[in-house]
Amino acid sequence: MKASILVKKNKNFFIEDVHVGSIIEKFATPSYIYSKQRITDNFKNFEAAFKDIKHLICFAVKANSNLAILNLLAKNGAGFDIVSGGELRRVLAAKGDPRKIVFSGVGKTSEEIKLAIETNILAFNIESEDELSRIQEIAKSLNKKASISIRVNPNVDANTHPYISTGLKENKFGVSEACAFDLYKRAKKFDSISIEGIDCHIGSQITDLKPFEDSIRKLIALVDKLELEGIKIKHMDIGGGIGVSYEDEKTIAFNEYAKVVATLTKDRDIKILLEPGRAIMADAGVIMTKVEYVKKDQVKNFAIIDAAMNDLMRPSLYGAFHKILNVSDTTEKKLNFDIVGPICETGDFIGKDRMMSIEPNNILVILDAGAYAMSMSSNYNSRPRLYELMIDKDKIHVIREKESFDDLIKGERLLLES
Ligand code: LLP
């Protein structure tokens, strides 16, 4: 299992070469903290695993869309999987290469489609018949060709949380294989559409190779069928979804995954696209938070921290587990704690039933918060969004300022007296 970015050396905690204490001295808690080294390592390890296969890694921007992070990945050669005009503009602002962008999502608006066509992205991952027609129309009106893949819903069970499972026939994503076959034949007739690839994404936090294997097999069968119709598929986008170890669960090794992909696609002239998000970012980030109060009761003990569900929604939304470490010295004996935020909701918890020694003012570190933490955050309870800090060896870079009260009320107006 991979070590955390938070490393203990002689009773002191470090992220890369920076002492955690020095981060707390300079910046307010709570804050998101990332390790540049870990992001780069994760990306490079993914690249290395697929080195013998023609491939492109399109980082799923929704996992973490901070400009500095996108820029870092772009510099390392990453492409991007986007799901909105906002994400497209972020990638461009971070100097990402438009020719390495794929655009997924069931609800692309006309405005977003127009922007993406004008930007010359690599491919739209089309999720419905209506979307195909709309893209054809818009491309025609712009006098351009739009490159497309059809997102196939292969109806495989990814064995993950139902909220993040996407490849079952009852899910809203993609189209069935039969429908995809018909859509490709329609697309072939459209003069403003250029067929590039085929796509699927079956879910997230997947810890078993079997569902990937099953869905790739189905995609290949369809590619072969299309070939007989004279439709050449140049790339196969197999989506993201590789899980990480939040609670010491066993996960998929990148090279094992690559081996399966290589075996299933050997002897074929097809480029493989991948859309990992979590696997690149999750373990590269933490949230540092302070204990405000400790509340001991006959039935429950609560550690009330200054981070909350608006900063990390995963526990509240999916019952997700994140390791929490106390990096302060404590003398209190270990008790069973619920680690909760100050938000006025019972669902506002970060960890439940943790045997820990905790005192007020202790600093806790929530691990594996580099993916789907900041990107899913909100201002609920009028809480400003946090600093995002990037550690690079012995340096701390502010890659996003903490929000101010003015940021919070930006764009709001009082009603004028009538
Ligand atoms: N591609 C598409 C089309 C996706 O919808 C997603 C994630 C990915 C790639 C990246 O998946 P990953 O490699 O990160 O598993 N908020 C949830 C995760 C939702 C994922 C949504 N789609 C969580 O915090 O667990």
Residues whose N, C-alpha, C, O or C-beta is under 5 A from the ligand:
A	BS01	LLP	A60 A63 D81 S104 I164 H201 G203 S204 Q205 G239 G240 G241 I242 E275 P276 G277 R278 A279 R314 Y372
